[in-house]
Amino acid sequence: DQQVKQNSPSLSVQEGRISILNCDYTNSMFDYFLWYKKYPAEGPTFLISISSIKDKNEDGRFTVFLNKSAKHLSLHIVPSQPGDSAVYFCAAIDLNFGNEKLTFGTGTRLTIIP
Amino acid sequence: NAGVTQTPKFRVLKTGQSMTLLCAQDMNHEYMYWYRQDPGMGLRLIHYSVGEGTTAKGEVPDGYNVSRLKKQNFLLGLESAAPSQTSVYFCASGDPAETQYFGPGTRLLVL
């Protein structure tokens, strides 16, 4: 049972436009969400996160939006740059005691077209 | 400050052989994790540790064992490798609610 879902395996966006990556979750106990970025032959790196008490968090070109009622979050990258081409993983965690692990989605491969 | 390192980077095993993957971190983190990444499956947690001497099962623990004898090291063992364990293995350390730092990965091929 996939608790964190990224339904788009791939996405292509023109350089300079907005990239929107989506993520859905089913576990209402998740209270913290993160995005990781992964280049080929490297380990994932942390990008941005959001607490369930917020609906938006912004860091430079990256903004994450959380819609708790829809159990949906999205990552916006604007403007998109060629270096943003990577696989993006959505992850979630239940911070209650005994839940010290992330649950990852299957990833979305973003390709920025010059 | 090397962060998270993994040894080896690449390995080929025959079915039934055993091996140990080593993960080392120099950030004094309590939490350490082993994941595997397979096409279309994302990152799946194998085992994790919340401190020296502790281990816990993740989502896909069967066929693997782990040990955390020292805080800085987390070992992943395959006692009898199977072709289904062909994958890329990532180690990570750090508080999952803050940032997890990942190693560069170990590519394992089981024939």
Backbone of each chain as ProteinMPNN parsed JSONL, in Angstrom:
{"seq_chain_A": "DQQVKQNSPSLSVQEGRISILNCDYTNSMFDYFLWYKKYPAEGPTFLISISSIKDKNEDGRFTVFLNKSAKHLSLHIVPSQPGDSAVYFCAAIDLNFGNEKLTFGTGTRLTIIP", "coords_chain_A": {"N_chain_A": [[0.847, -1.186, 0.0], [0.864, 1.959, -1.113], [1.732, 4.727, 0.547], [2.603, 7.237, -0.011], [2.362, 8.95, -2.942], [3.537, 9.57, -6.188], [2.302, 10.405, -9.016], [3.109, 11.094, -11.529], [5.547, 9.919, -13.514], [7.394, 11.25, -15.044], [8.339, 14.53, -16.256], [8.456, 17.234, -18.448], [9.756, 20.443, -18.97], [9.933, 23.729, -20.272], [12.863, 25.727, -20.22], [13.002, 28.417, -17.927], [10.275, 28.506, -17.532], [7.559, 27.557, -15.281], [7.917, 24.782, -13.133], [5.931, 22.184, -11.921], [5.592, 19.868, -9.522], [3.893, 17.073, -8.314], [2.394, 15.471, -5.44], [0.749, 12.986, -3.617], [-0.799, 11.812, -0.603], [-1.81, 9.23, 1.694], [-1.924, 8.697, 4.39], [-3.187, 10.129, 7.151], [-1.858, 10.731, 9.435], [0.622, 11.702, 8.897], [2.802, 14.359, 9.493], [4.778, 15.966, 8.61], [6.516, 17.032, 5.774], [8.697, 16.452, 3.017], [10.91, 17.336, 0.336], [13.161, 15.776, -1.831], [15.994, 15.848, -3.964], [17.506, 14.24, -6.71], [20.394, 13.534, -8.471], [21.742, 11.638, -11.26], [23.726, 8.8, -10.35], [24.329, 9.795, -7.855], [23.67, 10.357, -4.329], [20.411, 11.15, -2.924], [19.545, 14.588, -2.195], [18.532, 16.907, 0.271], [15.875, 19.201, -0.256], [13.603, 20.974, 0.305], [11.172, 21.572, 2.888], [8.026, 21.097, 4.683], [5.873, 21.794, 7.356], [2.915, 20.259, 8.723], [1.309, 22.14, 9.817], [1.446, 24.345, 8.347], [0.7, 25.944, 5.161], [2.255, 26.653, 3.118], [5.619, 26.949, 2.051], [8.549, 28.673, 1.33], [11.571, 28.891, -0.514], [13.797, 30.593, -2.0], [13.853, 29.869, -5.375], [12.168, 27.782, -5.035], [9.086, 26.505, -3.948], [6.912, 24.997, -1.688], [3.69, 23.697, -1.484], [0.991, 22.852, 0.63], [-1.935, 21.013, 0.865], [-3.941, 20.03, 3.128], [-6.544, 19.027, 3.433], [-7.023, 17.838, 1.009], [-5.015, 16.047, 1.013], [-2.606, 16.5, -0.358], [0.399, 17.619, -1.831], [2.555, 19.998, -3.416], [5.379, 20.874, -5.393], [6.805, 23.784, -6.502], [8.821, 25.145, -8.969], [10.373, 27.976, -9.937], [12.026, 30.509, -11.775], [12.407, 27.694, -13.977], [15.477, 25.936, -14.364], [18.231, 24.592, -16.33], [19.887, 23.048, -14.613], [18.083, 22.056, -12.844], [17.148, 19.699, -13.744], [16.502, 16.512, -12.814], [15.74, 13.747, -10.604], [12.943, 13.942, -8.536], [11.961, 13.371, -5.267], [9.225, 12.96, -3.191], [8.577, 12.991, 0.293], [7.383, 11.791, 3.465], [6.587, 12.037, 6.978], [5.563, 10.681, 10.096], [5.589, 12.168, 13.081], [5.107, 11.211, 15.565], [5.957, 9.429, 18.549], [8.074, 6.684, 18.067], [7.887, 6.608, 15.382], [10.189, 7.071, 13.427], [10.901, 7.377, 10.769], [11.161, 8.068, 7.264], [8.739, 8.045, 4.652], [8.887, 7.445, 1.317], [7.93, 8.703, -1.933], [7.592, 7.459, -5.331], [9.026, 8.97, -7.071], [9.641, 11.628, -9.46], [10.819, 12.282, -12.625], [12.293, 15.115, -13.681], [12.775, 17.041, -16.524], [14.43, 19.705, -17.883], [14.045, 21.688, -20.604], [16.263, 23.284, -22.723]], "CA_chain_A": [[0.0, 0.0, 0.0], [1.729, 3.122, -1.273], [1.173, 5.818, 1.339], [2.999, 8.483, -0.661], [2.283, 8.655, -4.365], [3.864, 10.558, -7.194], [1.65, 9.745, -10.142], [3.757, 11.435, -12.805], [6.929, 9.44, -13.494], [8.29, 12.183, -15.718], [7.79, 15.847, -16.581], [9.374, 18.076, -19.223], [9.378, 21.854, -18.877], [10.837, 24.649, -20.962], [13.679, 26.586, -19.354], [12.398, 29.711, -17.635], [8.868, 28.345, -17.146], [7.345, 26.977, -13.968], [7.778, 23.33, -12.997], [5.058, 21.818, -10.803], [5.644, 18.445, -9.232], [2.799, 16.766, -7.406], [2.544, 14.342, -4.524], [-0.447, 12.704, -2.823], [-0.555, 10.87, 0.479], [-3.047, 8.638, 2.229], [-1.854, 8.582, 5.848], [-3.512, 11.416, 7.762], [-0.972, 10.954, 10.577], [1.829, 12.395, 8.459], [2.753, 15.756, 9.925], [5.906, 16.706, 8.079], [6.719, 16.599, 4.381], [9.982, 16.915, 2.5], [11.275, 17.04, -1.052], [14.557, 15.478, -2.069], [16.388, 15.919, -5.363], [18.553, 13.252, -6.945], [21.069, 13.468, -9.765], [22.258, 10.289, -11.551], [24.956, 8.327, -9.702], [24.543, 10.482, -6.588], [22.598, 10.175, -3.372], [19.458, 12.268, -2.855], [19.863, 15.712, -1.315], [17.351, 17.605, 0.784], [15.562, 20.414, -1.009], [12.719, 21.858, 1.038], [10.221, 20.818, 3.7], [6.901, 21.852, 5.2], [5.132, 21.202, 8.462], [1.484, 20.158, 8.426], [0.578, 23.301, 10.353], [1.57, 25.406, 7.353], [0.22, 25.564, 3.837], [3.219, 27.113, 2.117], [6.973, 27.265, 2.486], [9.27, 29.169, 0.162], [13.014, 29.011, -0.374], [14.331, 30.993, -3.299], [13.009, 29.495, -6.538], [11.386, 26.601, -4.681], [7.975, 26.7, -3.031], [6.09, 23.81, -1.487], [2.323, 23.975, -1.046], [0.345, 21.704, 1.254], [-3.388, 21.041, 0.996], [-4.208, 18.905, 4.031], [-7.869, 18.439, 3.204], [-6.92, 16.997, -0.184], [-3.839, 15.181, 1.193], [-1.848, 16.777, -1.58], [1.382, 18.682, -1.812], [3.191, 20.245, -4.7], [6.634, 21.631, -5.417], [6.885, 24.696, -7.622], [10.155, 25.667, -9.244], [10.236, 29.05, -10.913], [11.986, 29.896, -13.091], [13.139, 26.432, -14.104], [16.816, 26.054, -14.96], [18.73, 23.272, -16.76], [20.415, 22.316, -13.466], [16.986, 21.458, -12.081], [16.874, 18.374, -14.308], [16.847, 15.528, -11.791], [14.568, 13.034, -10.079], [12.468, 14.561, -7.309], [11.213, 12.47, -4.404], [8.42, 13.479, -2.095], [8.671, 12.113, 1.463], [6.533, 12.205, 4.575], [6.904, 11.4, 8.25], [4.699, 10.82, 11.266], [6.564, 12.496, 14.119], [4.767, 10.607, 16.856], [6.982, 8.556, 19.099], [8.141, 5.378, 17.425], [7.857, 6.751, 13.92], [11.364, 7.882, 13.102], [11.338, 7.065, 9.422], [10.498, 8.706, 6.147], [8.125, 7.251, 3.595], [9.161, 8.136, 0.06], [7.204, 8.406, -3.149], [8.369, 6.752, -6.351], [9.875, 9.915, -7.786], [9.294, 12.216, -10.754], [12.007, 12.742, -13.355], [12.074, 16.419, -14.302], [13.723, 17.416, -17.574], [14.279, 21.095, -18.299], [14.436, 21.799, -22.007], [16.862, 24.619, -22.943]], "C_chain_A": [[0.887, 1.242, 0.0], [1.104, 4.294, -0.529], [1.525, 7.184, 0.773], [3.111, 8.196, -2.156], [2.704, 9.846, -5.211], [3.421, 9.955, -8.517], [2.254, 10.071, -11.503], [5.203, 10.96, -12.768], [7.896, 10.429, -14.14], [7.549, 13.467, -16.079], [8.852, 16.619, -17.35], [8.852, 19.502, -19.225], [10.409, 22.696, -19.605], [11.608, 25.482, -19.937], [12.995, 27.942, -19.167], [10.936, 29.633, -17.222], [8.774, 27.738, -15.749], [7.247, 25.456, -14.061], [6.911, 23.066, -11.776], [5.082, 20.309, -10.661], [4.628, 18.142, -8.136], [3.035, 15.505, -6.592], [1.242, 14.197, -3.735], [-0.106, 11.711, -1.725], [-1.879, 10.384, 1.049], [-3.076, 8.619, 3.749], [-2.081, 9.952, 6.489], [-2.649, 11.717, 8.982], [0.33, 11.634, 10.172], [1.737, 13.861, 8.873], [3.963, 16.57, 9.473], [6.231, 16.13, 6.712], [7.995, 17.229, 3.834], [10.089, 16.576, 1.019], [12.782, 16.838, -1.121], [14.782, 15.477, -3.579], [17.537, 14.946, -5.583], [19.075, 13.347, -8.377], [21.554, 12.032, -9.994], [23.58, 10.014, -10.841], [25.302, 9.103, -8.427], [23.427, 10.121, -5.625], [21.648, 11.357, -3.387], [19.95, 13.357, -1.923], [18.573, 16.433, -0.945], [17.14, 18.917, 0.042], [14.753, 21.401, -0.164], [11.729, 21.008, 1.813], [9.065, 21.721, 4.137], [6.236, 21.075, 6.324], [3.646, 21.187, 8.119], [0.681, 21.324, 8.987], [0.672, 24.498, 9.407], [0.963, 24.968, 6.03], [1.181, 25.985, 2.728], [4.569, 27.332, 2.769], [7.794, 27.588, 1.251], [10.757, 29.266, 0.456], [13.582, 29.307, -1.753], [13.377, 30.65, -4.424], [12.041, 28.358, -6.212], [10.31, 26.95, -3.657], [7.216, 25.394, -2.921], [4.75, 24.249, -0.921], [1.725, 22.698, -0.479], [-1.156, 21.95, 1.364], [-3.789, 19.825, 1.827], [-5.54, 18.245, 3.757], [-7.85, 17.507, 1.996], [-5.795, 15.978, -0.073], [-2.939, 15.276, -0.032], [-0.805, 17.843, -1.307], [2.031, 18.817, -3.182], [4.454, 21.075, -4.499], [6.635, 22.477, -6.678], [8.31, 25.196, -7.76], [9.995, 26.746, -10.313], [11.321, 30.103, -10.715], [12.803, 28.609, -13.137], [14.452, 26.646, -14.847], [17.305, 24.658, -15.369], [19.272, 22.416, -15.621], [19.347, 21.704, -12.593], [16.608, 20.086, -12.609], [17.4, 17.312, -13.355], [15.592, 14.721, -11.486], [14.215, 13.654, -8.736], [11.603, 13.57, -6.544], [10.471, 13.28, -3.349], [8.545, 12.492, -0.936], [7.813, 12.673, 2.581], [6.913, 11.442, 5.831], [5.819, 11.68, 9.281], [5.63, 10.999, 12.454], [6.202, 11.938, 15.504], [5.837, 9.631, 17.288], [6.913, 7.183, 18.451], [8.091, 5.433, 15.922], [8.998, 7.661, 13.496], [11.833, 7.657, 11.685], [10.5, 7.785, 8.376], [9.847, 7.666, 5.244], [8.244, 8.037, 2.304], [8.159, 7.756, -1.02], [8.142, 7.769, -4.168], [9.217, 7.677, -7.219], [9.278, 10.405, -9.093], [10.569, 12.723, -11.402], [11.665, 14.026, -14.085], [13.18, 16.7, -15.313], [13.43, 18.851, -17.992], [14.867, 21.228, -19.703], [14.991, 23.199, -22.269], [16.157, 25.38, -24.056]], "O_chain_A": [[1.568, 1.536, 0.982], [0.057, 4.798, -0.934], [0.839, 8.17, 1.039], [3.858, 7.313, -2.577], [2.28, 10.978, -4.977], [4.1, 9.088, -9.068], [1.954, 9.416, -12.502], [6.016, 11.546, -12.053], [9.084, 10.441, -13.817], [6.324, 13.495, -16.192], [10.015, 16.653, -16.947], [7.666, 19.745, -19.451], [11.606, 22.413, -19.561], [11.058, 25.887, -18.913], [12.481, 28.532, -20.117], [10.405, 30.574, -16.632], [9.789, 27.445, -15.119], [6.586, 24.915, -14.947], [7.128, 23.654, -10.717], [4.654, 19.573, -11.549], [4.524, 18.874, -7.152], [3.769, 14.604, -6.996], [0.699, 15.186, -3.242], [0.774, 10.866, -1.895], [-2.918, 11.03, 0.909], [-4.152, 8.532, 4.34], [-1.234, 10.837, 6.368], [-2.693, 12.827, 9.513], [1.071, 12.1, 11.038], [0.726, 14.521, 8.636], [4.152, 17.711, 9.895], [6.226, 14.916, 6.51], [8.327, 18.374, 4.141], [9.443, 15.652, 0.525], [13.564, 17.605, -0.56], [13.888, 15.152, -4.36], [18.436, 14.838, -4.749], [18.323, 13.255, -9.347], [21.756, 11.288, -9.034], [24.44, 10.889, -10.745], [26.446, 9.068, -7.973], [22.37, 9.64, -6.035], [22.023, 12.45, -3.813], [20.684, 13.086, -0.972], [17.651, 16.547, -1.752], [18.087, 19.646, -0.251], [15.181, 22.535, 0.051], [11.469, 19.861, 1.449], [9.118, 22.941, 3.982], [6.063, 19.859, 6.246], [3.175, 22.0, 7.325], [-0.498, 21.478, 8.669], [0.051, 25.535, 9.642], [0.738, 23.779, 5.799], [0.949, 25.708, 1.551], [4.661, 27.833, 3.889], [7.743, 26.87, 0.252], [11.157, 29.674, 1.546], [13.816, 28.407, -2.559], [12.226, 31.086, -4.427], [11.189, 28.013, -7.032], [10.576, 27.595, -2.643], [6.909, 24.756, -3.928], [4.683, 25.064, 0.0], [1.915, 21.609, -1.021], [-1.59, 22.973, 1.893], [-3.955, 18.727, 1.296], [-5.653, 17.022, 3.84], [-8.571, 16.509, 1.961], [-5.63, 15.136, -0.956], [-2.571, 14.274, -0.645], [-1.078, 18.842, -0.641], [2.051, 17.884, -3.985], [4.567, 21.863, -3.56], [6.486, 21.96, -7.786], [8.929, 25.619, -6.783], [9.549, 26.481, -11.429], [11.525, 30.555, -9.588], [13.784, 28.466, -12.408], [14.536, 27.412, -15.807], [16.848, 23.657, -14.819], [19.137, 21.192, -15.65], [19.653, 20.918, -11.696], [15.821, 19.38, -11.978], [18.605, 17.224, -13.117], [14.522, 14.979, -12.037], [15.089, 13.865, -7.895], [10.65, 13.005, -7.08], [11.035, 14.166, -2.708], [8.611, 11.284, -1.16], [7.55, 13.874, 2.639], [7.481, 10.352, 5.768], [5.241, 12.766, 9.327], [6.381, 10.086, 12.798], [6.91, 12.172, 16.483], [6.545, 9.07, 16.452], [5.839, 6.599, 18.305], [8.238, 4.409, 15.254], [8.809, 8.85, 13.24], [13.03, 7.733, 11.409], [9.318, 8.068, 8.57], [10.347, 6.55, 5.097], [7.758, 9.164, 2.207], [7.614, 6.653, -1.031], [9.327, 7.566, -3.902], [10.034, 7.211, -8.013], [8.513, 9.698, -9.749], [11.313, 13.499, -10.803], [10.842, 14.027, -15.001], [14.366, 16.608, -14.998], [12.316, 19.171, -18.406], [16.034, 20.918, -19.941], [14.29, 24.191, -22.068], [16.533, 26.511, -24.366]]}, "seq_chain_B": "NAGVTQTPKFRVLKTGQSMTLLCAQDMNHEYMYWYRQDPGMGLRLIHYSVGEGTTAKGEVPDGYNVSRLKKQNFLLGLESAAPSQTSVYFCASGDPAETQYFGPGTRLLVL", "coords_chain_B": {"N_chain_B": [[35.598, 16.823, 6.654], [33.676, 14.329, 5.692], [31.046, 13.608, 5.454], [28.609, 11.34, 4.568], [29.744, 8.198, 3.809], [30.063, 5.367, 1.643], [30.897, 1.96, 1.27], [31.374, -0.973, -0.65], [31.548, 0.857, -3.821], [30.561, -0.422, -6.021], [29.54, -3.723, -6.782], [29.665, -7.108, -7.789], [27.919, -10.038, -7.322], [27.556, -13.584, -6.956], [24.66, -15.657, -6.953], [23.733, -16.676, -3.725], [26.109, -16.001, -2.488], [27.69, -14.062, 0.123], [27.797, -10.753, 1.546], [28.946, -7.632, 2.935], [27.838, -4.353, 3.306], [29.24, -1.236, 3.978], [28.557, 1.634, 5.858], [29.504, 4.861, 6.742], [29.485, 7.698, 8.868], [30.342, 11.055, 9.697], [29.134, 12.963, 11.215], [28.122, 12.784, 13.703], [25.553, 11.781, 14.015], [22.568, 10.393, 15.416], [20.576, 8.893, 14.153], [20.492, 6.446, 11.611], [20.175, 5.0, 8.338], [19.256, 2.46, 5.964], [18.498, 2.224, 2.583], [16.948, 0.922, -0.399], [16.979, 1.444, -3.895], [14.943, 0.992, -6.58], [13.948, 0.751, -10.035], [11.023, 2.596, -10.685], [10.113, 2.174, -8.126], [10.906, 3.888, -6.192], [12.471, 5.032, -3.15], [13.035, 2.629, -0.804], [12.795, 1.673, 2.542], [15.048, -0.35, 4.264], [16.355, -1.242, 6.74], [16.798, 0.452, 9.875], [18.403, 2.613, 12.314], [18.227, 4.026, 15.518], [20.149, 4.775, 17.205], [23.385, 4.033, 18.663], [23.927, 0.563, 18.905], [21.275, -0.096, 18.479], [18.712, -1.39, 16.325], [16.216, -1.51, 13.747], [13.432, -2.793, 11.88], [12.604, -1.944, 8.533], [10.641, -1.199, 5.679], [11.215, -3.221, 3.786], [12.721, -5.615, 4.925], [13.463, -8.299, 4.66], [15.893, -10.813, 4.056], [18.055, -9.31, 4.643], [20.469, -8.179, 7.077], [21.47, -6.104, 9.812], [23.876, -4.088, 11.611], [24.832, -1.991, 14.314], [27.282, -1.267, 15.802], [29.053, 0.723, 16.404], [28.621, 4.219, 16.777], [29.158, 5.748, 14.529], [29.082, 4.007, 12.393], [27.203, 1.914, 10.189], [26.22, -1.158, 9.287], [25.244, -3.18, 6.573], [24.154, -6.352, 5.869], [24.156, -9.081, 3.582], [23.241, -12.262, 3.687], [22.839, -14.473, 2.016], [22.913, -13.914, -1.088], [20.439, -12.937, -3.507], [19.079, -12.788, -6.857], [16.975, -10.932, -6.804], [17.852, -9.021, -5.108], [19.43, -7.347, -6.484], [20.203, -4.064, -6.942], [20.319, -0.511, -6.201], [21.883, 0.665, -3.401], [21.379, 2.848, -0.75], [22.759, 4.623, 1.917], [21.851, 6.59, 4.719], [22.035, 9.318, 7.034], [20.976, 11.143, 9.949], [18.455, 13.287, 11.41], [15.252, 12.502, 10.465], [13.197, 14.353, 10.39], [14.405, 16.685, 9.985], [16.931, 16.971, 8.18], [17.984, 14.415, 6.08], [21.089, 13.005, 5.333], [22.502, 11.661, 2.539], [24.505, 8.917, 1.382], [26.684, 8.207, -1.471], [25.806, 5.916, -2.703], [25.64, 2.363, -3.373], [26.111, 0.184, -5.937], [24.723, -2.845, -6.628], [24.97, -5.953, -8.145], [23.474, -8.986, -8.591], [24.086, -12.109, -9.742]], "CA_chain_B": [[34.218, 16.399, 6.899], [33.323, 13.562, 4.507], [29.612, 13.385, 5.394], [28.241, 9.927, 4.576], [30.479, 7.436, 2.809], [29.637, 3.985, 1.48], [31.885, 1.046, 0.702], [32.034, -0.495, -1.874], [30.717, 1.625, -4.743], [29.977, -1.35, -6.978], [29.91, -5.096, -6.495], [28.947, -8.173, -8.479], [27.875, -11.256, -6.517], [26.818, -14.73, -7.473], [23.575, -16.099, -6.07], [24.17, -17.457, -2.58], [27.259, -15.387, -1.826], [27.359, -13.082, 1.156], [28.626, -9.551, 1.552], [28.58, -6.569, 3.874], [27.989, -2.978, 2.863], [29.6, -0.39, 5.102], [28.199, 3.043, 5.824], [30.149, 5.624, 7.801], [29.152, 9.124, 8.902], [31.185, 11.798, 10.636], [28.346, 14.106, 11.678], [27.65, 12.464, 15.045], [24.11, 11.571, 13.985], [22.032, 9.217, 16.083], [19.774, 8.099, 13.231], [21.08, 5.988, 10.358], [19.187, 4.287, 7.536], [19.601, 1.805, 4.708], [17.435, 2.173, 1.596], [17.255, 0.437, -1.72], [16.249, 2.14, -4.947], [14.69, 0.196, -7.768], [13.16, 1.504, -11.021], [9.584, 2.651, -10.456], [9.747, 1.831, -6.743], [11.349, 4.915, -5.266], [13.395, 4.634, -2.092], [12.344, 1.8, 0.187], [13.604, 1.517, 3.743], [15.362, -1.741, 4.589], [16.511, -1.234, 8.193], [17.301, 1.708, 10.372], [18.906, 2.602, 13.684], [18.014, 5.314, 16.184], [21.285, 5.029, 18.087], [24.357, 2.942, 18.774], [23.42, -0.655, 19.516], [19.857, -0.331, 18.166], [18.312, -1.548, 14.933], [14.779, -1.743, 13.571], [13.07, -3.166, 10.519], [11.89, -0.99, 7.709], [9.586, -1.692, 4.798], [11.63, -4.425, 3.052], [13.89, -6.107, 5.66], [13.766, -9.718, 4.455], [17.119, -11.111, 3.323], [19.111, -8.392, 5.085], [20.678, -7.952, 8.493], [22.228, -4.877, 10.066], [24.463, -3.917, 12.929], [25.272, -0.615, 14.633], [28.145, -1.446, 16.961], [29.622, 2.038, 16.676], [27.688, 5.269, 16.394], [29.438, 6.289, 13.209], [29.015, 2.991, 11.343], [25.979, 1.121, 10.066], [26.553, -2.204, 8.338], [24.138, -3.923, 5.976], [24.641, -7.645, 5.431], [23.363, -10.015, 2.799], [23.812, -13.564, 4.049], [22.767, -15.343, 0.85], [22.382, -12.977, -2.075], [19.498, -13.416, -4.531], [18.955, -11.804, -7.956], [16.009, -9.888, -6.432], [18.546, -8.005, -4.327], [20.094, -6.432, -7.408], [19.615, -2.763, -6.66], [21.239, 0.513, -5.715], [21.672, 0.798, -1.971], [21.775, 4.135, -0.194], [22.778, 4.827, 3.347], [21.574, 7.968, 5.088], [22.071, 9.602, 8.463], [20.366, 12.416, 10.301], [17.081, 13.33, 11.879], [14.406, 12.542, 9.269], [12.332, 15.531, 10.421], [15.217, 17.853, 9.607], [17.543, 16.63, 6.898], [18.78, 13.198, 5.999], [22.22, 13.114, 4.425], [22.665, 10.386, 1.867], [25.751, 8.555, 0.75], [26.656, 8.189, -2.94], [25.173, 4.709, -3.194], [26.378, 1.153, -3.758], [25.385, -0.544, -6.991], [24.928, -4.281, -6.433], [24.421, -6.839, -9.163], [23.509, -10.387, -8.17], [23.882, -12.955, -10.936]], "C_chain_B": [[33.691, 15.678, 5.661], [31.815, 13.369, 4.386], [29.307, 11.91, 5.557], [29.005, 9.229, 3.457], [29.995, 5.993, 2.798], [30.736, 3.182, 0.798], [31.235, -0.31, 0.504], [31.088, 0.359, -2.712], [29.974, 0.703, -5.703], [30.446, -2.759, -6.648], [29.04, -6.035, -7.327], [29.049, -9.42, -7.614], [27.213, -12.375, -7.307], [25.729, -15.093, -6.459], [24.119, -16.985, -4.965], [25.385, -16.898, -1.858], [26.788, -14.378, -0.789], [28.264, -11.861, 1.004], [28.099, -8.571, 2.59], [28.849, -5.227, 3.239], [28.242, -2.12, 4.097], [29.166, 1.044, 4.847], [28.879, 3.728, 7.004], [29.74, 7.087, 7.698], [29.97, 9.813, 9.983], [30.474, 13.023, 11.191], [27.731, 13.868, 13.045], [26.133, 12.27, 15.108], [23.714, 10.321, 14.749], [21.339, 8.287, 15.089], [20.58, 7.718, 11.995], [20.112, 5.036, 9.677], [19.836, 3.584, 6.344], [18.358, 1.732, 3.829], [17.917, 1.405, 0.377], [16.396, 1.191, -2.729], [16.161, 1.255, -6.169], [13.813, 0.99, -8.728], [11.666, 1.429, -10.718], [9.141, 2.403, -9.026], [10.161, 2.912, -5.754], [12.387, 4.389, -4.29], [12.62, 3.845, -1.043], [13.289, 1.504, 1.339], [13.789, 0.042, 4.072], [15.415, -1.922, 6.102], [16.972, 0.157, 8.609], [17.738, 1.561, 11.824], [18.708, 3.987, 14.284], [19.118, 5.619, 17.185], [22.191, 3.809, 18.129], [23.735, 1.748, 19.483], [21.967, -0.963, 19.226], [19.674, -0.547, 16.682], [16.814, -1.808, 14.882], [14.506, -2.049, 12.109], [12.331, -2.038, 9.824], [10.831, -1.685, 6.878], [9.942, -3.031, 4.14], [12.849, -5.074, 3.708], [14.33, -7.531, 5.32], [15.005, -9.913, 3.591], [18.299, -10.244, 3.715], [19.239, -8.421, 6.6], [21.552, -6.723, 8.658], [22.847, -4.917, 11.444], [24.968, -2.493, 13.082], [26.095, -0.701, 15.922], [28.811, -0.136, 17.373], [28.682, 3.1, 16.133], [27.905, 5.715, 14.948], [29.261, 5.284, 12.077], [27.691, 2.238, 11.37], [26.216, 0.122, 8.949], [25.288, -2.913, 7.853], [24.7, -5.227, 5.416], [23.636, -8.407, 4.592], [23.971, -11.379, 3.04], [23.865, -14.501, 2.859], [22.094, -14.552, -0.268], [21.487, -13.667, -3.102], [19.402, -12.372, -5.641], [17.98, -10.664, -7.643], [16.646, -8.776, -5.594], [19.459, -7.129, -5.184], [19.421, -5.074, -7.289], [20.73, -1.745, -6.435], [20.891, 0.764, -4.256], [22.218, 2.147, -1.488], [21.718, 4.09, 1.317], [22.486, 6.301, 3.606], [21.72, 8.111, 6.595], [21.42, 10.948, 8.706], [18.93, 12.283, 10.715], [16.148, 13.445, 10.681], [13.479, 13.746, 9.243], [13.105, 16.812, 10.121], [15.803, 17.597, 8.231], [18.22, 15.283, 7.039], [19.874, 13.421, 4.968], [22.495, 11.729, 3.853], [24.095, 10.186, 1.383], [25.603, 8.475, -0.752], [26.05, 6.933, -3.532], [26.159, 3.581, -3.488], [25.527, 0.411, -4.778], [25.727, -2.02, -6.868], [24.219, -5.061, -7.529], [24.584, -8.272, -8.681], [23.148, -11.258, -9.365], [23.344, -14.322, -10.56]], "O_chain_B": [[33.302, 16.323, 4.687], [31.338, 12.999, 3.314], [29.691, 11.293, 6.551], [28.918, 9.626, 2.295], [29.568, 5.465, 3.825], [31.407, 3.656, -0.119], [30.578, -0.784, 1.431], [29.934, 0.555, -2.33], [28.871, 1.025, -6.145], [31.602, -2.969, -6.281], [27.852, -5.792, -7.537], [30.145, -9.815, -7.217], [26.413, -12.131, -8.21], [25.875, -14.857, -5.26], [24.869, -17.927, -5.222], [25.659, -17.288, -0.723], [25.651, -13.908, -0.818], [29.342, -11.931, 0.415], [26.964, -8.674, 3.055], [29.93, -4.978, 2.705], [27.564, -2.249, 5.117], [29.379, 1.594, 3.766], [28.834, 3.231, 8.129], [29.654, 7.649, 6.607], [30.252, 9.241, 11.036], [31.113, 13.998, 11.589], [26.908, 14.661, 13.502], [25.505, 12.56, 16.126], [24.427, 9.318, 14.736], [21.482, 7.066, 15.157], [21.263, 8.554, 11.404], [19.328, 4.352, 10.335], [20.832, 4.053, 5.792], [17.307, 1.251, 4.252], [19.116, 1.253, 0.146], [15.245, 1.531, -2.457], [17.173, 0.824, -6.721], [13.015, 1.818, -8.288], [11.114, 0.347, -10.52], [7.947, 2.416, -8.729], [9.792, 2.843, -4.582], [13.092, 3.421, -4.574], [11.656, 4.349, -0.466], [14.443, 1.13, 1.129], [12.824, -0.718, 4.151], [14.617, -2.664, 6.675], [17.47, 0.934, 7.794], [17.488, 0.545, 12.472], [18.985, 4.998, 13.639], [19.041, 6.6, 17.925], [21.824, 2.716, 17.698], [23.097, 1.894, 20.526], [21.459, -1.99, 19.676], [20.39, 0.038, 15.869], [16.219, -2.27, 15.855], [15.243, -1.625, 11.219], [11.556, -1.294, 10.426], [10.203, -2.644, 7.325], [9.07, -3.881, 3.956], [13.922, -5.086, 3.104], [15.446, -7.929, 5.654], [15.16, -9.281, 2.546], [19.403, -10.407, 3.197], [18.266, -8.653, 7.318], [22.287, -6.348, 7.745], [22.417, -5.664, 12.323], [25.457, -1.873, 12.137], [25.657, -0.264, 16.987], [29.096, 0.082, 18.551], [28.017, 2.879, 15.121], [26.95, 6.021, 14.234], [29.288, 5.671, 10.908], [27.135, 1.963, 12.434], [26.392, 0.508, 7.794], [24.384, -3.203, 8.636], [25.611, -5.212, 4.589], [22.433, -8.384, 4.852], [25.107, -11.629, 2.637], [24.831, -15.248, 2.702], [20.869, -14.524, -0.378], [21.73, -14.803, -3.51], [19.621, -11.187, -5.389], [18.138, -9.556, -8.157], [16.047, -7.718, -5.398], [20.174, -6.272, -4.665], [18.216, -4.947, -7.509], [21.916, -2.074, -6.475], [19.74, 1.043, -3.922], [23.353, 2.524, -1.779], [20.763, 3.591, 1.913], [22.839, 7.159, 2.797], [21.549, 7.147, 7.341], [21.319, 11.783, 7.807], [18.267, 11.291, 10.412], [16.249, 14.421, 9.937], [13.012, 14.13, 8.171], [12.52, 17.89, 10.017], [15.208, 17.979, 7.223], [18.945, 15.04, 8.004], [19.632, 13.949, 3.882], [22.693, 10.761, 4.587], [24.795, 11.134, 1.028], [24.501, 8.656, -1.268], [25.8, 6.878, -4.737], [27.328, 3.806, -3.802], [24.377, 0.059, -4.515], [26.891, -2.403, -6.991], [23.036, -4.858, -7.801], [25.695, -8.718, -8.396], [22.055, -11.159, -9.922], [23.115, -15.158, -11.434]]}, "name": "protein", "num_of_chains": 2, "seq": "DQQVKQNSPSLSVQEGRISILNCDYTNSMFDYFLWYKKYPAEGPTFLISISSIKDKNEDGRFTVFLNKSAKHLSLHIVPSQPGDSAVYFCAAIDLNFGNEKLTFGTGTRLTIIPNAGVTQTPKFRVLKTGQSMTLLCAQDMNHEYMYWYRQDPGMGLRLIHYSVGEGTTAKGEVPDGYNVSRLKKQNFLLGLESAAPSQTSVYFCASGDPAETQYFGPGTRLLVL"}
